[in-house]
């Protein structure tokens, strides 16, 4: 009986995770559709610059 409740809990967590992922996708797609290309591209560049500058710093310390 304990195993069954564990599986039920995992199934509910999986469904909640899927719903959260779909909500994020909907929100992000609305943002992309309602944001100008120049603004969106600038934000992507800023994000990638931050991501890769941290990665370079992490590897250069070794």
Predicted model as a PDB file, atoms N, CA, C, CB and O in Angstrom, pLDDT in the B-factor column:
MODEL        1                                                                  
ATOM      1  N   UNK A   1       0.824  -1.192   0.000  1.00 51.00           N  
ATOM      2  CA  UNK A   1       0.000   0.000   0.000  1.00 51.00           C  
ATOM      3  C   UNK A   1       0.869   1.257   0.000  1.00 51.00           C  
ATOM      4  CB  UNK A   1      -0.938  -0.003   1.207  1.00 51.00           C  
ATOM      5  O   UNK A   1       0.534   2.244  -0.655  1.00 51.00           O  
ATOM      6  N   UNK A   2       1.988   1.223   0.735  1.00 67.00           N  
ATOM      7  CA  UNK A   2       2.868   2.371   0.794  1.00 67.00           C  
ATOM      8  C   UNK A   2       3.470   2.665  -0.584  1.00 67.00           C  
ATOM      9  CB  UNK A   2       3.974   2.137   1.825  1.00 67.00           C  
ATOM     10  O   UNK A   2       3.619   3.826  -0.966  1.00 67.00           O  
ATOM     11  N   UNK A   3       3.807   1.628  -1.313  1.00 72.00           N  
ATOM     12  CA  UNK A   3       4.389   1.784  -2.648  1.00 72.00           C  
ATOM     13  C   UNK A   3       3.399   2.447  -3.594  1.00 72.00           C  
ATOM     14  CB  UNK A   3       4.824   0.425  -3.210  1.00 72.00           C  
ATOM     15  O   UNK A   3       3.791   3.277  -4.415  1.00 72.00           O  
ATOM     16  N   UNK A   4       2.127   2.093  -3.491  1.00 83.00           N  
ATOM     17  CA  UNK A   4       1.095   2.662  -4.351  1.00 83.00           C  
ATOM     18  C   UNK A   4       0.959   4.167  -4.111  1.00 83.00           C  
ATOM     19  CB  UNK A   4      -0.251   1.958  -4.108  1.00 83.00           C  
ATOM     20  O   UNK A   4       0.810   4.936  -5.061  1.00 83.00           O  
ATOM     21  N   UNK A   5       1.009   4.589  -2.836  1.00 87.00           N  
ATOM     22  CA  UNK A   5       0.890   6.011  -2.546  1.00 87.00           C  
ATOM     23  C   UNK A   5       2.122   6.769  -3.040  1.00 87.00           C  
ATOM     24  CB  UNK A   5       0.693   6.234  -1.039  1.00 87.00           C  
ATOM     25  O   UNK A   5       2.009   7.926  -3.444  1.00 87.00           O  
ATOM     26  N   UNK A   6       3.288   6.139  -3.013  1.00 86.00           N  
ATOM     27  CA  UNK A   6       4.497   6.757  -3.531  1.00 86.00           C  
ATOM     28  C   UNK A   6       4.379   6.976  -5.032  1.00 86.00           C  
ATOM     29  CB  UNK A   6       5.722   5.898  -3.211  1.00 86.00           C  
ATOM     30  O   UNK A   6       4.724   8.044  -5.539  1.00 86.00           O  
ATOM     31  N   UNK A   7       3.895   5.973  -5.736  1.00 88.00           N  
ATOM     32  CA  UNK A   7       3.723   6.091  -7.185  1.00 88.00           C  
ATOM     33  C   UNK A   7       2.686   7.154  -7.525  1.00 88.00           C  
ATOM     34  CB  UNK A   7       3.313   4.742  -7.789  1.00 88.00           C  
ATOM     35  O   UNK A   7       2.847   7.895  -8.495  1.00 88.00           O  
ATOM     36  N   UNK A   8       1.625   7.228  -6.733  1.00 90.00           N  
ATOM     37  CA  UNK A   8       0.603   8.246  -6.956  1.00 90.00           C  
ATOM     38  C   UNK A   8       1.193   9.632  -6.753  1.00 90.00           C  
ATOM     39  CB  UNK A   8      -0.596   8.029  -6.017  1.00 90.00           C  
ATOM     40  O   UNK A   8       0.921  10.544  -7.535  1.00 90.00           O  
ATOM     41  N   UNK A   9       1.993   9.798  -5.716  1.00 91.00           N  
ATOM     42  CA  UNK A   9       2.645  11.080  -5.458  1.00 91.00           C  
ATOM     43  C   UNK A   9       3.585  11.478  -6.578  1.00 91.00           C  
ATOM     44  CB  UNK A   9       3.404  11.026  -4.156  1.00 91.00           C  
ATOM     45  O   UNK A   9       3.629  12.643  -6.973  1.00 91.00           O  
ATOM     46  N   UNK A  10       4.342  10.512  -7.094  1.00 92.00           N  
ATOM     47  CA  UNK A  10       5.250  10.794  -8.207  1.00 92.00           C  
ATOM     48  C   UNK A  10       4.482  11.172  -9.469  1.00 92.00           C  
ATOM     49  CB  UNK A  10       6.143   9.584  -8.483  1.00 92.00           C  
ATOM     50  O   UNK A  10       4.898  12.060 -10.214  1.00 92.00           O  
ATOM     51  N   UNK A  11       3.367  10.499  -9.704  1.00 94.00           N  
ATOM     52  CA  UNK A  11       2.557  10.800 -10.879  1.00 94.00           C  
ATOM     53  C   UNK A  11       1.989  12.219 -10.780  1.00 94.00           C  
ATOM     54  CB  UNK A  11       1.414   9.768 -11.031  1.00 94.00           C  
ATOM     55  O   UNK A  11       1.974  12.950 -11.770  1.00 94.00           O  
ATOM     56  N   UNK A  12       1.527  12.607  -9.597  1.00 95.00           N  
ATOM     57  CA  UNK A  12       0.994  13.958  -9.404  1.00 95.00           C  
ATOM     58  C   UNK A  12       2.090  15.003  -9.582  1.00 95.00           C  
ATOM     59  CB  UNK A  12       0.358  14.091  -8.011  1.00 95.00           C  
ATOM     60  O   UNK A  12       1.846  16.057 -10.170  1.00 95.00           O  
ATOM     61  N   UNK A  13       3.293  14.728  -9.081  1.00 96.00           N  
ATOM     62  CA  UNK A  13       4.409  15.655  -9.230  1.00 96.00           C  
ATOM     63  C   UNK A  13       4.790  15.810 -10.702  1.00 96.00           C  
ATOM     64  CB  UNK A  13       5.618  15.173  -8.412  1.00 96.00           C  
ATOM     65  O   UNK A  13       5.113  16.906 -11.160  1.00 96.00           O  
ATOM     66  N   UNK A  14       4.746  14.705 -11.430  1.00 96.00           N  
ATOM     67  CA  UNK A  14       5.069  14.747 -12.858  1.00 96.00           C  
ATOM     68  C   UNK A  14       4.043  15.586 -13.618  1.00 96.00           C  
ATOM     69  CB  UNK A  14       5.128  13.322 -13.440  1.00 96.00           C  
ATOM     70  O   UNK A  14       4.413  16.369 -14.493  1.00 96.00           O  
ATOM     71  N   UNK A  15       2.772  15.430 -13.297  1.00 97.00           N  
ATOM     72  CA  UNK A  15       1.721  16.208 -13.951  1.00 97.00           C  
ATOM     73  C   UNK A  15       1.848  17.692 -13.625  1.00 97.00           C  
ATOM     74  CB  UNK A  15       0.342  15.696 -13.531  1.00 97.00           C  
ATOM     75  O   UNK A  15       1.662  18.537 -14.501  1.00 97.00           O  
ATOM     76  N   UNK A  16       2.164  18.017 -12.370  1.00 97.00           N  
ATOM     77  CA  UNK A  16       2.355  19.401 -11.966  1.00 97.00           C  
ATOM     78  C   UNK A  16       3.547  20.017 -12.694  1.00 97.00           C  
ATOM     79  CB  UNK A  16       2.552  19.492 -10.449  1.00 97.00           C  
ATOM     80  O   UNK A  16       3.480  21.163 -13.136  1.00 97.00           O  
ATOM     81  N   UNK A  17       4.620  19.271 -12.818  1.00 97.00           N  
ATOM     82  CA  UNK A  17       5.798  19.741 -13.530  1.00 97.00           C  
ATOM     83  C   UNK A  17       5.472  20.021 -14.992  1.00 97.00           C  
ATOM     84  CB  UNK A  17       6.926  18.718 -13.426  1.00 97.00           C  
ATOM     85  O   UNK A  17       5.912  21.032 -15.538  1.00 97.00           O  
ATOM     86  N   UNK A  18       4.712  19.143 -15.629  1.00 97.00           N  
ATOM     87  CA  UNK A  18       4.318  19.332 -17.017  1.00 97.00           C  
ATOM     88  C   UNK A  18       3.469  20.591 -17.165  1.00 97.00           C  
ATOM     89  CB  UNK A  18       3.551  18.106 -17.529  1.00 97.00           C  
ATOM     90  O   UNK A  18       3.681  21.382 -18.084  1.00 97.00           O  
ATOM     91  N   UNK A  19       2.502  20.777 -16.252  1.00 98.00           N  
ATOM     92  CA  UNK A  19       1.657  21.986 -16.306  1.00 98.00           C  
ATOM     93  C   UNK A  19       2.486  23.245 -16.150  1.00 98.00           C  
ATOM     94  CB  UNK A  19       0.580  21.942 -15.217  1.00 98.00           C  
ATOM     95  O   UNK A  19       2.280  24.222 -16.870  1.00 98.00           O  
ATOM     96  N   UNK A  20       3.437  23.227 -15.201  1.00 98.00           N  
ATOM     97  CA  UNK A  20       4.305  24.388 -15.002  1.00 98.00           C  
ATOM     98  C   UNK A  20       5.153  24.677 -16.240  1.00 98.00           C  
ATOM     99  CB  UNK A  20       5.210  24.167 -13.792  1.00 98.00           C  
ATOM    100  O   UNK A  20       5.330  25.835 -16.618  1.00 98.00           O  
ATOM    101  N   UNK A  21       5.669  23.636 -16.861  1.00 97.00           N  
ATOM    102  CA  UNK A  21       6.462  23.814 -18.076  1.00 97.00           C  
ATOM    103  C   UNK A  21       5.619  24.408 -19.199  1.00 97.00           C  
ATOM    104  CB  UNK A  21       7.063  22.477 -18.521  1.00 97.00           C  
ATOM    105  O   UNK A  21       6.085  25.290 -19.920  1.00 97.00           O  
ATOM    106  N   UNK A  22       4.391  23.939 -19.353  1.00 97.00           N  
ATOM    107  CA  UNK A  22       3.515  24.457 -20.402  1.00 97.00           C  
ATOM    108  C   UNK A  22       3.122  25.912 -20.136  1.00 97.00           C  
ATOM    109  CB  UNK A  22       2.260  23.589 -20.516  1.00 97.00           C  
ATOM    110  O   UNK A  22       3.016  26.705 -21.072  1.00 97.00           O  
ATOM    111  N   UNK A  23       2.907  26.264 -18.874  1.00 98.00           N  
ATOM    112  CA  UNK A  23       2.610  27.658 -18.529  1.00 98.00           C  
ATOM    113  C   UNK A  23       3.799  28.554 -18.857  1.00 98.00           C  
ATOM    114  CB  UNK A  23       2.245  27.783 -17.035  1.00 98.00           C  
ATOM    115  O   UNK A  23       3.621  29.664 -19.360  1.00 98.00           O  
ATOM    116  N   UNK A  24       5.004  28.081 -18.577  1.00 97.00           N  
ATOM    117  CA  UNK A  24       6.207  28.857 -18.892  1.00 97.00           C  
ATOM    118  C   UNK A  24       6.322  29.054 -20.400  1.00 97.00           C  
ATOM    119  CB  UNK A  24       7.474  28.155 -18.342  1.00 97.00           C  
ATOM    120  O   UNK A  24       6.616  30.157 -20.862  1.00 97.00           O  
ATOM    121  N   UNK A  25       6.093  28.000 -21.163  1.00 97.00           N  
ATOM    122  CA  UNK A  25       6.185  28.094 -22.619  1.00 97.00           C  
ATOM    123  C   UNK A  25       5.163  29.094 -23.144  1.00 97.00           C  
ATOM    124  CB  UNK A  25       5.969  26.710 -23.272  1.00 97.00           C  
ATOM    125  O   UNK A  25       5.483  29.905 -24.013  1.00 97.00           O  
ATOM    126  N   UNK A  26       3.937  29.047 -22.628  1.00 97.00           N  
ATOM    127  CA  UNK A  26       2.911  30.009 -23.049  1.00 97.00           C  
ATOM    128  C   UNK A  26       3.319  31.444 -22.726  1.00 97.00           C  
ATOM    129  CB  UNK A  26       1.574  29.686 -22.377  1.00 97.00           C  
ATOM    130  O   UNK A  26       3.190  32.336 -23.565  1.00 97.00           O  
ATOM    131  N   UNK A  27       3.808  31.661 -21.516  1.00 97.00           N  
ATOM    132  CA  UNK A  27       4.201  33.015 -21.106  1.00 97.00           C  
ATOM    133  C   UNK A  27       5.375  33.510 -21.944  1.00 97.00           C  
ATOM    134  CB  UNK A  27       4.570  33.044 -19.607  1.00 97.00           C  
ATOM    135  O   UNK A  27       5.383  34.666 -22.368  1.00 97.00           O  
ATOM    136  N   UNK A  28       6.353  32.666 -22.186  1.00 93.00           N  
ATOM    137  CA  UNK A  28       7.519  33.088 -22.964  1.00 93.00           C  
ATOM    138  C   UNK A  28       7.145  33.345 -24.417  1.00 93.00           C  
ATOM    139  CB  UNK A  28       8.625  32.031 -22.888  1.00 93.00           C  
ATOM    140  O   UNK A  28       7.642  34.296 -25.020  1.00 93.00           O  
ATOM    141  N   UNK A  29       6.285  32.520 -24.983  1.00 94.00           N  
ATOM    142  CA  UNK A  29       5.892  32.744 -26.377  1.00 94.00           C  
ATOM    143  C   UNK A  29       5.096  34.045 -26.510  1.00 94.00           C  
ATOM    144  CB  UNK A  29       5.060  31.552 -26.903  1.00 94.00           C  
ATOM    145  O   UNK A  29       5.244  34.754 -27.506  1.00 94.00           O  
ATOM    146  N   UNK A  30       4.256  34.368 -25.523  1.00 96.00           N  
ATOM    147  CA  UNK A  30       3.544  35.657 -25.545  1.00 96.00           C  
ATOM    148  C   UNK A  30       4.535  36.814 -25.464  1.00 96.00           C  
ATOM    149  CB  UNK A  30       2.527  35.744 -24.378  1.00 96.00           C  
ATOM    150  O   UNK A  30       4.381  37.817 -26.160  1.00 96.00           O  
ATOM    151  N   UNK A  31       5.556  36.674 -24.611  1.00 92.00           N  
ATOM    152  CA  UNK A  31       6.573  37.714 -24.487  1.00 92.00           C  
ATOM    153  C   UNK A  31       7.287  37.927 -25.822  1.00 92.00           C  
ATOM    154  CB  UNK A  31       7.589  37.346 -23.389  1.00 92.00           C  
ATOM    155  O   UNK A  31       7.476  39.064 -26.255  1.00 92.00           O  
ATOM    156  N   UNK A  32       7.680  36.833 -26.470  1.00 90.00           N  
ATOM    157  CA  UNK A  32       8.400  36.932 -27.731  1.00 90.00           C  
ATOM    158  C   UNK A  32       7.513  37.571 -28.805  1.00 90.00           C  
ATOM    159  CB  UNK A  32       8.881  35.541 -28.186  1.00 90.00           C  
ATOM    160  O   UNK A  32       7.989  38.393 -29.587  1.00 90.00           O  
ATOM    161  N   UNK A  33       6.243  37.205 -28.849  1.00 93.00           N  
ATOM    162  CA  UNK A  33       5.340  37.765 -29.855  1.00 93.00           C  
ATOM    163  C   UNK A  33       5.071  39.250 -29.628  1.00 93.00           C  
ATOM    164  CB  UNK A  33       4.029  37.002 -29.857  1.00 93.00           C  
ATOM    165  O   UNK A  33       4.879  39.999 -30.586  1.00 93.00           O  
ATOM    166  N   UNK A  34       5.055  39.679 -28.363  1.00 95.00           N  
ATOM    167  CA  UNK A  34       4.715  41.065 -28.051  1.00 95.00           C  
ATOM    168  C   UNK A  34       5.924  41.977 -27.896  1.00 95.00           C  
ATOM    169  CB  UNK A  34       3.909  41.109 -26.801  1.00 95.00           C  
ATOM    170  O   UNK A  34       5.767  43.168 -27.631  1.00 95.00           O  
ATOM    171  N   UNK A  35       7.117  41.441 -28.056  1.00 93.00           N  
ATOM    172  CA  UNK A  35       8.339  42.216 -27.903  1.00 93.00           C  
ATOM    173  C   UNK A  35       8.976  42.403 -29.270  1.00 93.00           C  
ATOM    174  CB  UNK A  35       9.323  41.526 -26.923  1.00 93.00           C  
ATOM    175  O   UNK A  35       9.009  41.485 -30.089  1.00 93.00           O  
ATOM    176  N   UNK A  36       9.476  43.599 -29.498  1.00 94.00           N  
ATOM    177  CA  UNK A  36      10.139  43.870 -30.765  1.00 94.00           C  
ATOM    178  C   UNK A  36      11.390  43.026 -30.932  1.00 94.00           C  
ATOM    179  CB  UNK A  36      10.488  45.339 -30.871  1.00 94.00           C  
ATOM    180  O   UNK A  36      12.009  42.608 -29.953  1.00 94.00           O  
ATOM    181  N   UNK A  37      11.753  42.781 -32.184  1.00 94.00           N  
ATOM    182  CA  UNK A  37      12.900  41.936 -32.474  1.00 94.00           C  
ATOM    183  C   UNK A  37      14.188  42.523 -31.913  1.00 94.00           C  
ATOM    184  CB  UNK A  37      13.033  41.732 -33.968  1.00 94.00           C  
ATOM    185  O   UNK A  37      15.023  41.794 -31.377  1.00 94.00           O  
ATOM    186  N   UNK A  38      14.350  43.822 -32.034  1.00 95.00           N  
ATOM    187  CA  UNK A  38      15.573  44.464 -31.547  1.00 95.00           C  
ATOM    188  C   UNK A  38      15.702  44.319 -30.025  1.00 95.00           C  
ATOM    189  CB  UNK A  38      15.586  45.955 -31.942  1.00 95.00           C  
ATOM    190  O   UNK A  38      16.781  44.015 -29.516  1.00 95.00           O  
ATOM    191  N   UNK A  39      14.598  44.538 -29.307  1.00 94.00           N  
ATOM    192  CA  UNK A  39      14.607  44.415 -27.841  1.00 94.00           C  
ATOM    193  C   UNK A  39      14.879  42.982 -27.426  1.00 94.00           C  
ATOM    194  CB  UNK A  39      13.270  44.890 -27.245  1.00 94.00           C  
ATOM    195  O   UNK A  39      15.688  42.733 -26.532  1.00 94.00           O  
ATOM    196  N   UNK A  40      14.201  42.034 -28.077  1.00 92.00           N  
ATOM    197  CA  UNK A  40      14.385  40.624 -27.745  1.00 92.00           C  
ATOM    198  C   UNK A  40      15.819  40.191 -28.025  1.00 92.00           C  
ATOM    199  CB  UNK A  40      13.399  39.750 -28.537  1.00 92.00           C  
ATOM    200  O   UNK A  40      16.430  39.492 -27.217  1.00 92.00           O  
ATOM    201  N   UNK A  41      16.357  40.607 -29.173  1.00 93.00           N  
ATOM    202  CA  UNK A  41      17.722  40.234 -29.538  1.00 93.00           C  
ATOM    203  C   UNK A  41      18.732  40.809 -28.555  1.00 93.00           C  
ATOM    204  CB  UNK A  41      18.043  40.708 -30.955  1.00 93.00           C  
ATOM    205  O   UNK A  41      19.702  40.137 -28.204  1.00 93.00           O  
ATOM    206  N   UNK A  42      18.519  42.039 -28.107  1.00 95.00           N  
ATOM    207  CA  UNK A  42      19.415  42.666 -27.141  1.00 95.00           C  
ATOM    208  C   UNK A  42      19.426  41.867 -25.831  1.00 95.00           C  
ATOM    209  CB  UNK A  42      18.989  44.133 -26.880  1.00 95.00           C  
ATOM    210  O   UNK A  42      20.477  41.648 -25.229  1.00 95.00           O  
ATOM    211  N   UNK A  43      18.239  41.441 -25.409  1.00 92.00           N  
ATOM    212  CA  UNK A  43      18.144  40.643 -24.183  1.00 92.00           C  
ATOM    213  C   UNK A  43      18.835  39.299 -24.318  1.00 92.00           C  
ATOM    214  CB  UNK A  43      16.693  40.431 -23.810  1.00 92.00           C  
ATOM    215  O   UNK A  43      19.487  38.839 -23.380  1.00 92.00           O  
ATOM    216  N   UNK A  44      18.700  38.663 -25.476  1.00 92.00           N  
ATOM    217  CA  UNK A  44      19.360  37.381 -25.708  1.00 92.00           C  
ATOM    218  C   UNK A  44      20.874  37.542 -25.706  1.00 92.00           C  
ATOM    219  CB  UNK A  44      18.895  36.772 -27.034  1.00 92.00           C  
ATOM    220  O   UNK A  44      21.596  36.711 -25.156  1.00 92.00           O  
ATOM    221  N   UNK A  45      21.354  38.631 -26.333  1.00 95.00           N  
ATOM    222  CA  UNK A  45      22.787  38.886 -26.363  1.00 95.00           C  
ATOM    223  C   UNK A  45      23.323  39.099 -24.953  1.00 95.00           C  
ATOM    224  CB  UNK A  45      23.098  40.104 -27.240  1.00 95.00           C  
ATOM    225  O   UNK A  45      24.372  38.563 -24.597  1.00 95.00           O  
ATOM    226  N   UNK A  46      22.609  39.876 -24.156  1.00 95.00           N  
ATOM    227  CA  UNK A  46      23.036  40.137 -22.786  1.00 95.00           C  
ATOM    228  C   UNK A  46      23.105  38.825 -21.994  1.00 95.00           C  
ATOM    229  CB  UNK A  46      22.074  41.136 -22.100  1.00 95.00           C  
ATOM    230  O   UNK A  46      24.065  38.581 -21.262  1.00 95.00           O  
ATOM    231  N   UNK A  47      22.083  37.994 -22.150  1.00 92.00           N  
ATOM    232  CA  UNK A  47      22.049  36.706 -21.455  1.00 92.00           C  
ATOM    233  C   UNK A  47      23.226  35.819 -21.869  1.00 92.00           C  
ATOM    234  CB  UNK A  47      20.723  35.984 -21.737  1.00 92.00           C  
ATOM    235  O   UNK A  47      23.897  35.234 -21.019  1.00 92.00           O  
ATOM    236  N   UNK A  48      23.471  35.723 -23.175  1.00 93.00           N  
ATOM    237  CA  UNK A  48      24.559  34.871 -23.654  1.00 93.00           C  
ATOM    238  C   UNK A  48      25.922  35.422 -23.251  1.00 93.00           C  
ATOM    239  CB  UNK A  48      24.487  34.725 -25.169  1.00 93.00           C  
ATOM    240  O   UNK A  48      26.829  34.651 -22.935  1.00 93.00           O  
ATOM    241  N   UNK A  49      26.077  36.736 -23.257  1.00 93.00           N  
ATOM    242  CA  UNK A  49      27.337  37.326 -22.808  1.00 93.00           C  
ATOM    243  C   UNK A  49      27.621  36.970 -21.358  1.00 93.00           C  
ATOM    244  CB  UNK A  49      27.308  38.844 -22.979  1.00 93.00           C  
ATOM    245  O   UNK A  49      28.747  36.617 -21.008  1.00 93.00           O  
ATOM    246  N   UNK A  50      26.605  37.064 -20.520  1.00 91.00           N  
ATOM    247  CA  UNK A  50      26.764  36.715 -19.112  1.00 91.00           C  
ATOM    248  C   UNK A  50      27.096  35.230 -18.967  1.00 91.00           C  
ATOM    249  CB  UNK A  50      25.486  37.062 -18.319  1.00 91.00           C  
ATOM    250  O   UNK A  50      27.993  34.857 -18.211  1.00 91.00           O  
ATOM    251  N   UNK A  51      26.375  34.401 -19.685  1.00 90.00           N  
ATOM    252  CA  UNK A  51      26.590  32.959 -19.604  1.00 90.00           C  
ATOM    253  C   UNK A  51      28.003  32.581 -20.012  1.00 90.00           C  
ATOM    254  CB  UNK A  51      25.587  32.227 -20.477  1.00 90.00           C  
ATOM    255  O   UNK A  51      28.669  31.831 -19.299  1.00 90.00           O  
ATOM    256  N   UNK A  52      28.473  33.086 -21.147  1.00 90.00           N  
ATOM    257  CA  UNK A  52      29.782  32.700 -21.638  1.00 90.00           C  
ATOM    258  C   UNK A  52      30.918  33.382 -20.892  1.00 90.00           C  
ATOM    259  CB  UNK A  52      29.884  33.006 -23.097  1.00 90.00           C  
ATOM    260  O   UNK A  52      32.010  32.819 -20.809  1.00 90.00           O  
ATOM    261  N   UNK A  53      30.702  34.575 -20.347  1.00 88.00           N  
ATOM    262  CA  UNK A  53      31.774  35.208 -19.577  1.00 88.00           C  
ATOM    263  C   UNK A  53      32.001  34.438 -18.279  1.00 88.00           C  
ATOM    264  CB  UNK A  53      31.437  36.693 -19.277  1.00 88.00           C  
ATOM    265  O   UNK A  53      33.141  34.313 -17.833  1.00 88.00           O  
ATOM    266  N   UNK A  54      30.956  33.929 -17.677  1.00 73.00           N  
ATOM    267  CA  UNK A  54      31.113  33.105 -16.469  1.00 73.00           C  
ATOM    268  C   UNK A  54      31.803  31.797 -16.797  1.00 73.00           C  
ATOM    269  CB  UNK A  54      29.751  32.828 -15.817  1.00 73.00           C  
ATOM    270  O   UNK A  54      32.641  31.320 -16.031  1.00 73.00           O  
ATOM    271  N   UNK A  55      31.454  31.217 -17.933  1.00 65.00           N  
ATOM    272  CA  UNK A  55      32.057  29.945 -18.325  1.00 65.00           C  
ATOM    273  C   UNK A  55      33.546  30.133 -18.563  1.00 65.00           C  
ATOM    274  CB  UNK A  55      31.374  29.376 -19.590  1.00 65.00           C  
ATOM    275  O   UNK A  55      34.348  29.292 -18.156  1.00 65.00           O  
ATOM    276  N   UNK A  56      33.934  31.239 -19.225  1.00 68.00           N  
ATOM    277  CA  UNK A  56      35.342  31.507 -19.467  1.00 68.00           C  
ATOM    278  C   UNK A  56      36.097  31.669 -18.159  1.00 68.00           C  
ATOM    279  CB  UNK A  56      35.506  32.752 -20.328  1.00 68.00           C  
ATOM    280  O   UNK A  56      37.198  31.142 -17.999  1.00 68.00           O  
ATOM    281  N   UNK A  57      35.498  32.405 -17.215  1.00 65.00           N  
ATOM    282  CA  UNK A  57      36.143  32.610 -15.916  1.00 65.00           C  
ATOM    283  C   UNK A  57      36.309  31.286 -15.188  1.00 65.00           C  
ATOM    284  CB  UNK A  57      35.330  33.592 -15.055  1.00 65.00           C  
ATOM    285  O   UNK A  57      37.340  31.041 -14.561  1.00 65.00           O  
ATOM    286  N   UNK A  58      35.291  30.428 -15.269  1.00 62.00           N  
ATOM    287  CA  UNK A  58      35.331  29.145 -14.573  1.00 62.00           C  
ATOM    288  C   UNK A  58      36.470  28.284 -15.123  1.00 62.00           C  
ATOM    289  CB  UNK A  58      33.978  28.408 -14.711  1.00 62.00           C  
ATOM    290  O   UNK A  58      37.185  27.644 -14.352  1.00 62.00           O  
ATOM    291  N   UNK A  59      36.644  28.261 -16.454  1.00 61.00           N  
ATOM    292  CA  UNK A  59      37.676  27.420 -17.039  1.00 61.00           C  
ATOM    293  C   UNK A  59      39.069  28.034 -16.928  1.00 61.00           C  
ATOM    294  CB  UNK A  59      37.355  27.151 -18.485  1.00 61.00           C  
ATOM    295  O   UNK A  59      40.056  27.299 -16.907  1.00 61.00           O  
ATOM    296  N   UNK A  60      39.175  29.346 -16.855  1.00 60.00           N  
ATOM    297  CA  UNK A  60      40.475  29.973 -16.785  1.00 60.00           C  
ATOM    298  C   UNK A  60      41.129  29.813 -15.423  1.00 60.00           C  
ATOM    299  CB  UNK A  60      40.355  31.421 -17.122  1.00 60.00           C  
ATOM    300  O   UNK A  60      42.351  29.930 -15.322  1.00 60.00           O  
ATOM    301  N   UNK A  61      40.362  29.551 -14.371  1.00 55.00           N  
ATOM    302  CA  UNK A  61      40.918  29.363 -13.032  1.00 55.00           C  
ATOM    303  C   UNK A  61      41.670  28.056 -12.896  1.00 55.00           C  
ATOM    304  CB  UNK A  61      39.821  29.420 -12.003  1.00 55.00           C  
ATOM    305  O   UNK A  61      42.579  27.945 -12.074  1.00 55.00           O  
ATOM    306  N   UNK A  62      41.302  27.062 -13.696  1.00 50.00           N  
ATOM    307  CA  UNK A  62      41.909  25.715 -13.571  1.00 50.00           C  
ATOM    308  C   UNK A  62      43.316  25.671 -14.065  1.00 50.00           C  
ATOM    309  CB  UNK A  62      41.102  24.697 -14.323  1.00 50.00           C  
ATOM    310  O   UNK A  62      43.951  24.618 -14.025  1.00 50.00           O  
TER     311      UNK A  62                                                      
ENDMDL                                                                          
END                                                                             
